[in-house]
Amino acid sequence: MTKDLNNRNIDFFPSPFGNNDNLLSLLNRTSDLICKWFSETNNLGPLPHNNDFIPSTPQVDGCEIDTLLEDIESLIYTSFNPVHPGSLAHLDPPPLSISILGDLIASGLNNNLLAEELSPSISKLEDQICKWFAKEIGFNDNSGGIAASGGTLNNLNALVTAKYCSEMNIDNEPVLILSRDAHVSFKKCGRILGIQEENIILIETDNNGCMDTILLYKAIQNIIKKGKKIIAIVATLGTTFRGALDPINKIGLICKQHNIWFHIDASIGGVFLLTKNKVSVFSDLNLKDANSITINPQKILGIAKTSSLLLVSDFEKLKETFHTGLPYIDSTNDVINRGELGVQGSRPAEIIKLWLGLRFLGIKGIDEILNEAVRKKNLFNKLLDKNKFETFSSPLHIVSFLPKFINQQSSNNWTLFAKKELLRNKYMISRPYYQKQYYLRIVFGNFNTKDKNIILLAELLNNLI
């Protein structure tokens, strides 16, 4: 216990002596607030009724715990609520309960994945989970990976590795190839890597939103003629607009023929590679020609943010790319400090959340979550009036749609109107801008959404036209 200038008894840190009753009381009181919010979710809606939270800044004197708890409660009740059944806008499902526990453990341990001596058991855990995941999706015994805070950072890790391993000549202009519907994170990655905008080549997609491999082949030939160096070709396994799946096998073969690094952004669809009841198009999927893949279990399994993995077919490539040595860390030569496997140095023990979540669910539990998500999307597609709407979907759990025969200006106005009407009925869906037009999009990754919610949602939409 420590007394500050106001003579308040406060536990500044967990105590190494005796008990931690004050910390336990604080955790219990905070847990009560969060669980109360969860329990009242259905009456509140996905978005708060008001946004009157006023952030307070630190003062000269520290704040009393009761005051802080009041502020915490205000923060909670003015936050987006992914637990609500009508929360269907984005790839942000409710947190898996056991994953919440993982976040608490990670914070309590406060270990650092920078180095093995700062996270002895967790470094081993992350290594094993990455290797297990890599083997499950079809990579070989030399594979492995690293966790990072989000898919954007892991896509960057992959492209840095690709560029480093390409042994680029200074005279070569680096080129990145991806589909028109690839994630916007690659624009950021290109800027960080110094790739000129004209050298980020976007390949057109077919009617199903998949990369056109004939156009891809022609683009490669054109780039080679210009004497430029392609550092990577990126395929997408689950686009944000409709969940489209690029032809992985064909693109992989093209990359192999031209000795080009093949990265798969499977932030959305990658978890489906774990399920034994594979979505039909996944059954013939072969990753043998892929060099790297990004997978975000947070986007559908509910692993509390953040949970993203970069898996590589050759683990040595990561070590070669990012190893610099840590002169301030006392390590033996046979120890792999995981801060030297990616852009991030210090990292929290987020892998605990994924570890607990995967073990709790098992393959059968993962199957159930994924199959339910796809089933709900199919139910919605069946209920939405096809005489009124045009839909854009895929085998995954995302669907975008728009009224038929609507022009660009009308799509802007109608989607705004429809989104507000649905939100008034406690349904939150998104409004993506795609090919110079606004659409509505629903992501069926919320396990709390029941069939009755989907039936009502489709009914509301059908009656808006």
C-alpha positions as CSV (number, residue, x, y, z in Angstrom):
1,M,0.0,0.0,0.0
2,T,1.2,3.5,-0.8
3,K,0.0,6.8,0.6
4,D,0.0,9.7,-1.9
5,L,-0.2,13.4,-1.1
6,N,-4.0,13.2,-0.4
7,N,-3.5,10.3,2.0
8,R,-5.4,7.9,-0.1
9,N,-4.7,4.3,0.2
10,I,-4.1,2.9,-3.3
11,D,-2.5,-0.1,-4.8
12,F,-0.3,1.4,-7.5
13,F,0.8,-2.1,-8.7
14,P,0.0,-5.7,-7.9
15,S,1.7,-6.6,-4.6
16,P,4.5,-9.2,-4.4
17,F,3.7,-9.5,-0.7
18,G,0.6,-10.9,1.0
19,N,-2.8,-10.5,-0.8
20,N,-4.1,-8.4,-3.7
21,D,-7.6,-7.9,-2.3
22,N,-7.9,-4.3,-3.5
23,L,-7.0,-5.4,-7.1
24,L,-9.4,-8.3,-6.9
25,S,-12.2,-6.0,-5.8
26,L,-11.4,-3.5,-8.6
27,L,-11.5,-6.3,-11.2
28,N,-14.8,-7.6,-9.8
29,R,-16.4,-4.2,-9.8
30,T,-15.3,-3.6,-13.4
31,S,-16.4,-7.0,-14.5
32,D,-19.8,-6.3,-13.1
33,L,-20.1,-3.1,-15.2
34,I,-19.2,-4.9,-18.4
35,C,-21.4,-7.9,-17.8
36,K,-24.3,-5.6,-16.9
37,W,-23.8,-3.8,-20.2
38,F,-23.8,-7.2,-22.0
39,S,-27.0,-8.2,-20.3
40,E,-28.8,-5.0,-21.3
41,T,-27.6,-5.1,-24.9
42,N,-30.8,-6.2,-26.5
43,N,-32.6,-3.1,-25.2
44,L,-29.8,-0.7,-26.0
45,G,-29.0,-1.3,-29.7
46,P,-25.7,-1.7,-31.6
47,L,-24.9,2.0,-31.2
48,P,-25.3,4.1,-28.0
49,H,-28.5,6.2,-27.6
50,N,-26.2,9.2,-27.1
51,N,-22.6,10.1,-27.4
52,D,-22.3,12.4,-24.4
53,F,-19.1,10.8,-23.1
54,I,-16.7,13.6,-22.1
55,P,-13.1,12.4,-21.9
56,S,-11.4,13.7,-18.8
57,T,-7.7,14.5,-18.7
58,P,-5.2,13.8,-15.9
59,Q,-5.1,16.4,-13.1
60,V,-2.4,17.3,-10.6
61,D,-3.9,15.0,-8.0
62,G,-4.8,11.4,-8.8
63,C,-8.4,10.3,-9.2
64,E,-10.4,8.3,-6.7
65,I,-11.3,4.7,-7.8
66,D,-15.1,5.4,-7.5
67,T,-14.7,8.4,-9.8
68,L,-12.8,6.3,-12.3
69,L,-15.4,3.5,-12.2
70,E,-18.1,6.1,-12.9
71,D,-16.1,7.3,-16.0
72,I,-15.6,3.7,-17.0
73,E,-19.3,3.1,-16.9
74,S,-19.9,6.2,-19.0
75,L,-17.3,5.0,-21.5
76,I,-18.9,1.6,-21.7
77,Y,-22.4,2.8,-22.3
78,T,-21.4,5.2,-25.1
79,S,-19.5,2.5,-27.0
80,F,-20.3,0.4,-30.1
81,N,-21.8,-2.9,-28.9
82,P,-20.8,-5.9,-31.0
83,V,-22.8,-8.2,-28.8
84,H,-26.2,-6.9,-30.0
85,P,-27.9,-9.2,-32.5
86,G,-28.4,-6.4,-34.9
87,S,-24.7,-5.6,-35.1
88,L,-24.1,-6.8,-38.7
89,A,-22.1,-3.9,-40.2
90,H,-18.5,-5.1,-40.1
91,L,-16.1,-7.9,-39.4
92,D,-16.3,-7.2,-35.7
93,P,-18.2,-10.0,-34.0
94,P,-18.9,-10.3,-30.2
95,P,-15.8,-11.2,-28.2
96,L,-15.5,-14.9,-27.4
97,S,-16.0,-15.2,-23.6
98,I,-12.8,-17.2,-23.0
99,S,-10.9,-14.7,-25.2
100,I,-11.9,-11.9,-22.7
101,L,-10.2,-14.0,-20.1
102,G,-7.2,-14.2,-22.3
103,D,-7.0,-10.4,-22.5
104,L,-7.1,-10.2,-18.7
105,I,-4.3,-12.8,-18.4
106,A,-2.1,-11.0,-21.0
107,S,-2.5,-7.7,-19.2
108,G,-1.8,-9.3,-15.8
109,L,1.3,-11.0,-17.0
110,N,2.5,-8.0,-18.9
111,N,5.1,-10.1,-20.7
112,N,6.8,-8.8,-23.8
113,L,7.1,-10.9,-27.0
114,L,10.1,-8.8,-27.9
115,A,12.5,-11.4,-26.4
116,E,12.4,-14.9,-25.0
117,E,13.7,-13.9,-21.6
118,L,10.8,-11.4,-21.3
119,S,8.2,-14.0,-22.3
120,P,9.7,-17.5,-21.9
121,S,6.4,-19.6,-22.0
122,I,4.5,-17.2,-24.2
123,S,7.2,-17.1,-26.9
124,K,7.1,-20.9,-27.0
125,L,3.3,-20.7,-27.1
126,E,3.2,-18.3,-30.0
127,D,5.7,-20.4,-32.0
128,Q,3.7,-23.6,-31.5
129,I,0.3,-22.0,-32.3
130,C,1.7,-20.5,-35.6
131,K,3.3,-23.8,-36.6
132,W,0.0,-25.6,-35.8
133,F,-2.0,-23.2,-37.8
134,A,0.4,-23.3,-40.7
135,K,0.3,-27.1,-40.9
136,E,-3.5,-27.1,-40.6
137,I,-3.9,-24.9,-43.6
138,G,-1.5,-27.0,-45.7
139,F,1.9,-25.5,-45.3
140,N,5.0,-27.8,-44.9
141,D,7.2,-28.7,-41.9
142,N,9.4,-25.7,-42.6
143,S,6.6,-23.2,-42.0
144,G,5.9,-20.9,-39.1
145,G,4.8,-17.4,-38.4
146,I,4.3,-14.4,-36.2
147,A,1.3,-12.6,-34.6
148,A,0.9,-8.9,-35.0
149,S,-1.6,-6.2,-34.1
150,G,-3.9,-6.5,-37.2
151,G,-3.9,-7.6,-40.8
152,T,-2.4,-4.4,-42.2
153,L,0.7,-4.9,-40.2
154,N,1.0,-8.6,-41.1
155,N,0.5,-7.7,-44.8
156,L,3.4,-5.3,-44.4
157,N,5.5,-7.9,-42.7
158,A,4.8,-10.2,-45.7
159,L,5.7,-7.6,-48.3
160,V,8.9,-6.5,-46.4
161,T,10.0,-10.1,-46.4
162,A,9.1,-10.5,-50.1
163,K,11.1,-7.4,-51.1
164,Y,14.1,-8.4,-49.0
165,C,14.1,-12.0,-50.4
166,S,13.7,-10.7,-54.0
167,E,17.3,-9.3,-53.8
168,M,16.2,-6.3,-55.8
169,N,18.8,-4.5,-57.9
170,I,18.8,-0.7,-57.3
171,D,18.0,-0.2,-61.0
172,N,14.8,-2.2,-60.7
173,E,11.6,-0.4,-59.9
174,P,9.6,-2.5,-57.3
175,V,6.2,-3.5,-58.6
176,L,3.3,-4.9,-56.5
177,I,0.4,-6.7,-58.2
178,L,-3.0,-7.3,-56.7
179,S,-6.7,-7.3,-57.7
180,R,-8.8,-4.2,-58.0
181,D,-10.8,-5.5,-55.0
182,A,-7.8,-6.1,-52.7
183,H,-7.8,-4.5,-49.3
184,V,-6.8,-0.8,-49.0
185,S,-4.0,-1.8,-46.6
186,F,-1.8,-2.5,-49.5
187,K,-1.8,1.1,-50.5
188,K,-0.3,1.9,-47.1
189,C,2.2,-0.9,-47.5
190,G,3.2,0.4,-50.9
191,R,3.9,3.9,-49.5
192,I,5.9,2.5,-46.6
193,L,8.0,0.3,-49.0
194,G,8.6,3.2,-51.4
195,I,6.6,1.7,-54.2
196,Q,5.4,4.4,-56.6
197,E,1.7,4.5,-57.1
198,E,2.0,3.7,-60.8
199,N,3.8,0.5,-59.9
200,I,0.9,-0.8,-57.8
201,I,-0.8,-2.7,-60.5
202,L,-4.5,-3.5,-60.0
203,I,-5.9,-6.4,-62.0
204,E,-9.5,-6.3,-63.0
205,T,-12.0,-8.8,-61.5
206,D,-14.6,-11.0,-63.2
207,N,-18.3,-11.0,-62.6
208,N,-17.8,-12.9,-59.3
209,G,-15.3,-10.3,-57.9
210,C,-12.3,-12.7,-58.5
211,M,-9.0,-11.7,-60.0
212,D,-8.8,-12.3,-63.8
213,T,-5.8,-14.6,-64.3
214,I,-5.6,-13.9,-68.0
215,L,-5.2,-10.2,-67.4
216,L,-2.7,-11.0,-64.6
217,Y,-0.5,-13.0,-67.0
218,K,-0.6,-10.2,-69.5
219,A,0.3,-7.6,-66.8
220,I,3.3,-9.7,-65.8
221,Q,4.6,-9.9,-69.3
222,N,4.3,-6.2,-69.8
223,I,6.1,-5.5,-66.5
224,I,9.0,-7.8,-67.4
225,K,9.4,-6.1,-70.8
226,K,9.8,-2.8,-69.0
227,G,12.6,-4.2,-66.9
228,K,10.8,-3.8,-63.6
229,K,10.9,-6.2,-60.7
230,I,7.8,-7.7,-59.3
231,I,8.3,-8.2,-55.5
232,A,4.9,-9.9,-54.9
233,I,1.6,-10.9,-56.3
234,V,-1.2,-10.7,-53.7
235,A,-4.4,-12.8,-53.9
236,T,-7.4,-12.2,-51.7
237,L,-9.3,-14.9,-49.9
238,G,-12.4,-12.9,-48.9
239,T,-12.8,-9.4,-50.3
240,T,-14.4,-6.8,-48.0
241,F,-17.2,-5.9,-50.5
242,R,-18.6,-9.4,-51.1
243,G,-16.2,-12.0,-49.6
244,A,-14.9,-13.0,-53.1
245,L,-12.2,-15.6,-53.4
246,D,-9.4,-15.1,-55.9
247,P,-8.3,-18.3,-57.9
248,I,-5.5,-19.3,-55.5
249,N,-4.3,-22.4,-57.4
250,K,-4.0,-20.6,-60.8
251,I,-2.3,-17.5,-59.3
252,G,0.1,-19.7,-57.3
253,L,1.1,-21.6,-60.5
254,I,1.7,-18.3,-62.3
255,C,3.9,-17.1,-59.4
256,K,5.8,-20.3,-59.4
257,Q,6.5,-20.1,-63.1
258,H,7.9,-16.6,-62.8
259,N,9.6,-17.1,-59.4
260,I,7.5,-14.3,-57.8
261,W,6.6,-14.2,-54.1
262,F,3.0,-15.2,-53.7
263,H,1.2,-13.6,-50.7
264,I,-2.5,-14.4,-49.8
265,D,-4.5,-11.9,-47.8
266,A,-6.8,-14.3,-46.1
267,S,-7.7,-11.9,-43.3
268,I,-11.4,-12.6,-43.8
269,G,-11.5,-16.1,-45.3
270,G,-8.4,-17.8,-43.9
271,V,-10.1,-19.3,-40.8
272,F,-12.4,-21.3,-43.2
273,L,-9.2,-23.3,-44.0
274,L,-9.4,-24.8,-40.5
275,T,-12.8,-26.3,-40.8
276,K,-13.3,-29.9,-41.8
277,N,-16.6,-29.1,-43.4
278,K,-15.0,-26.9,-46.0
279,V,-16.9,-24.4,-48.1
280,S,-17.1,-26.1,-51.5
281,V,-14.6,-23.9,-53.2
282,F,-12.1,-24.4,-50.4
283,S,-12.1,-28.2,-50.8
284,D,-9.8,-28.0,-53.9
285,L,-7.7,-25.1,-52.5
286,N,-3.9,-25.8,-52.5
287,L,-1.5,-23.5,-50.8
288,K,1.7,-25.4,-52.0
289,D,2.8,-22.4,-54.1
290,A,2.1,-19.7,-51.5
291,N,4.9,-18.0,-49.7
292,S,2.9,-16.2,-47.1
293,I,-0.7,-15.8,-45.8
294,T,-2.4,-13.3,-43.4
295,I,-5.2,-14.7,-41.3
296,N,-7.3,-12.7,-38.8
297,P,-9.2,-15.0,-36.4
298,Q,-10.7,-11.9,-34.8
299,K,-12.9,-11.3,-37.8
300,I,-15.3,-14.2,-37.3
301,L,-14.2,-16.4,-34.3
302,G,-14.6,-13.5,-31.9
303,I,-11.0,-13.6,-30.6
304,A,-10.7,-10.3,-28.8
305,K,-8.8,-7.7,-30.7
306,T,-6.3,-7.9,-31.9
307,S,-5.6,-11.4,-33.3
308,S,-3.8,-11.6,-36.6
309,L,-1.2,-14.2,-37.9
310,L,1.3,-14.0,-40.7
311,L,2.2,-17.6,-41.7
312,V,5.1,-18.3,-44.1
313,S,6.0,-21.5,-45.9
314,D,9.7,-21.0,-45.1
315,F,10.2,-19.7,-41.5
316,E,13.8,-19.0,-42.2
317,K,12.8,-16.2,-44.6
318,L,11.2,-14.2,-41.7
319,K,14.4,-14.6,-39.6
320,E,16.6,-13.6,-42.5
321,T,14.5,-10.5,-43.2
322,F,14.1,-9.1,-39.7
323,H,17.0,-10.3,-37.6
324,T,19.2,-7.5,-36.4
325,G,20.3,-8.7,-33.0
326,L,19.2,-7.2,-29.7
327,P,22.3,-6.0,-27.9
328,Y,20.4,-5.1,-24.8
329,I,19.0,-8.6,-24.4
330,D,21.1,-11.5,-23.0
331,S,20.2,-14.3,-25.4
332,T,22.0,-17.5,-26.5
333,N,22.5,-18.3,-30.2
334,D,19.8,-21.0,-30.3
335,V,17.0,-18.6,-29.0
336,I,14.7,-16.9,-31.5
337,N,13.6,-13.6,-30.1
338,R,10.3,-13.0,-31.7
339,G,10.7,-9.3,-31.8
340,E,13.1,-10.1,-34.7
341,L,10.5,-11.8,-36.8
342,G,8.5,-8.7,-37.9
343,V,8.2,-4.9,-37.9
344,Q,7.0,-4.8,-34.3
345,G,9.4,-5.0,-31.5
346,S,7.6,-4.9,-28.2
347,R,4.3,-6.9,-28.4
348,P,1.8,-7.9,-25.8
349,A,0.9,-11.5,-25.2
350,E,-2.1,-11.4,-27.5
351,I,-1.5,-15.0,-28.6
352,I,-3.0,-16.1,-25.3
353,K,-6.4,-15.0,-26.5
354,L,-6.2,-17.1,-29.7
355,W,-4.7,-20.1,-27.8
356,L,-7.5,-20.2,-25.3
357,G,-10.2,-19.5,-28.0
358,L,-9.0,-22.3,-30.3
359,R,-8.7,-24.8,-27.4
360,F,-12.1,-23.9,-26.1
361,L,-13.8,-24.2,-29.4
362,G,-12.0,-27.1,-30.9
363,I,-12.4,-27.9,-34.6
364,K,-16.1,-28.8,-34.1
365,G,-16.8,-25.4,-32.4
366,I,-15.0,-23.6,-35.2
367,D,-17.1,-25.5,-37.7
368,E,-20.3,-24.5,-35.9
369,I,-19.4,-20.8,-36.0
370,L,-18.4,-20.8,-39.6
371,N,-21.3,-22.9,-40.8
372,E,-23.8,-20.8,-38.9
373,A,-22.4,-17.6,-40.5
374,V,-22.8,-19.0,-44.0
375,R,-26.2,-20.5,-43.3
376,K,-27.5,-17.1,-42.0
377,K,-26.2,-15.4,-45.1
378,N,-27.9,-17.9,-47.3
379,L,-31.2,-17.5,-45.3
380,F,-31.0,-13.7,-45.8
381,N,-30.3,-14.2,-49.6
382,K,-33.4,-16.4,-49.8
383,L,-35.6,-13.9,-48.0
384,L,-34.5,-10.7,-49.8
385,D,-36.8,-10.0,-52.7
386,K,-34.8,-10.6,-55.9
387,N,-37.3,-8.7,-57.9
388,K,-36.3,-5.6,-56.0
389,F,-32.7,-6.1,-55.2
390,E,-29.4,-7.2,-56.9
391,T,-27.1,-9.0,-54.6
392,F,-23.3,-9.5,-54.6
393,S,-21.9,-12.3,-52.5
394,S,-19.6,-15.4,-52.4
395,P,-19.4,-18.7,-50.6
396,L,-18.4,-16.8,-47.4
397,H,-20.7,-14.9,-45.0
398,I,-20.8,-11.4,-46.6
399,V,-23.4,-10.0,-48.9
400,S,-23.7,-6.5,-50.5
401,F,-26.9,-5.4,-52.3
402,L,-28.7,-2.5,-53.9
403,P,-32.1,-1.9,-55.4
404,K,-32.3,-2.8,-59.1
405,F,-32.1,-0.1,-61.8
406,I,-30.8,2.6,-59.5
407,N,-28.4,5.3,-60.6
408,Q,-25.4,6.7,-58.8
409,Q,-27.0,9.7,-57.2
410,S,-30.1,7.7,-56.1
411,S,-27.9,5.0,-54.6
412,N,-26.3,7.6,-52.4
413,N,-29.6,8.9,-51.1
414,W,-31.3,5.5,-50.8
415,T,-28.5,3.8,-48.9
416,L,-28.4,6.7,-46.5
417,F,-32.1,6.5,-45.9
418,A,-32.1,2.7,-45.6
419,K,-29.2,2.6,-43.2
420,K,-30.9,5.2,-40.9
421,E,-34.2,3.3,-41.0
422,L,-32.6,0.0,-40.1
423,L,-30.6,1.6,-37.3
424,R,-33.9,3.0,-35.9
425,N,-35.0,-0.6,-35.8
426,K,-31.7,-1.6,-34.1
427,Y,-30.0,-3.1,-37.1
428,M,-26.6,-1.7,-37.9
429,I,-25.3,-2.5,-41.4
430,S,-22.5,-0.9,-43.5
431,R,-22.6,1.3,-46.5
432,P,-19.5,0.6,-48.7
433,Y,-18.5,2.8,-51.6
434,Y,-17.6,0.4,-54.5
435,Q,-16.9,1.3,-58.1
436,K,-18.2,4.8,-57.8
437,Q,-21.5,3.8,-56.1
438,Y,-22.8,3.2,-52.6
439,Y,-24.2,-0.2,-51.6
440,L,-25.5,-1.8,-48.4
441,R,-23.5,-4.6,-46.9
442,I,-24.2,-7.2,-44.2
443,V,-21.6,-9.4,-42.5
444,F,-23.2,-12.5,-40.9
445,G,-20.5,-13.1,-38.3
446,N,-22.5,-12.3,-35.2
447,F,-23.3,-15.6,-33.4
448,N,-26.0,-13.8,-31.4
449,T,-28.0,-13.0,-34.5
450,K,-31.0,-15.4,-34.6
451,D,-33.1,-16.5,-37.5
452,K,-36.0,-14.3,-36.3
453,N,-33.6,-11.2,-36.5
454,I,-32.7,-12.1,-40.1
455,I,-36.4,-12.6,-41.1
456,L,-37.3,-9.2,-39.7
457,L,-34.3,-7.6,-41.3
458,A,-35.2,-8.9,-44.7
459,E,-38.8,-7.9,-44.2
460,L,-37.8,-4.3,-43.3
461,L,-35.6,-4.0,-46.4
462,N,-38.2,-5.5,-48.7
463,N,-40.7,-2.9,-47.4
464,L,-38.3,0.0,-48.0
465,I,-38.9,-0.2,-51.8
